[in-house]
């Protein structure tokens, strides 16, 4: 069970993570995670999900399998990851060495009114990930834990899940592009593929 009375500043954490792994392909989950990734600096290698709640880790898995030499980081929230909890079992079965799922956990469903999420009601995402054969599952409680996380992401030694205990505040929204076709084609071009 996570306590979110004191937590990491999510914008600072995401900005430092994105800056530390500039070659990564980043998939951001619904809502706040996408706002935080965009606030860290819009990049062609960012794939923002606007309305695919529960799909970020699955999309990241497919991308990691298709691009095995490149670090793939999924940055999502606890509510979004809880909705897509089954994706952890598939990640554990496929074992992509280059996939990292970073869950910004404030213990609330931030996009629907800040109702308490299951992580503040007893669900342990680290234990769930380990139970799904994601052996490198860890809880991040401080910005001081970021360098070790970045080192693990760069090493690409197996899938990992990082549950980042963030403060439950609401920074001002920084809205990424909403044009899904534009985001998709820009992302494909960054990977050397033609648009379609």
Buried (B, 14 or more C-beta within 10 A) or exposed (E): EBEBEEBBBBBBBBBBBBEBBEEBBBBBBBBBBBBBBBBBEEBEBBBBBBEBBBBBBBBBBBBBEEBEEBBBBBBBBBBBBBBBBEBBBEBBEBEBBBBBBBBBBBBBBBEEEEEEBBBBEEBBBBEBBBEBBBEBBBBBBEEEBBEEBBEBBBEBEBBBBBBBBBBBEEBEEBEBEEEBEEBEBBBBEBEEEEEE
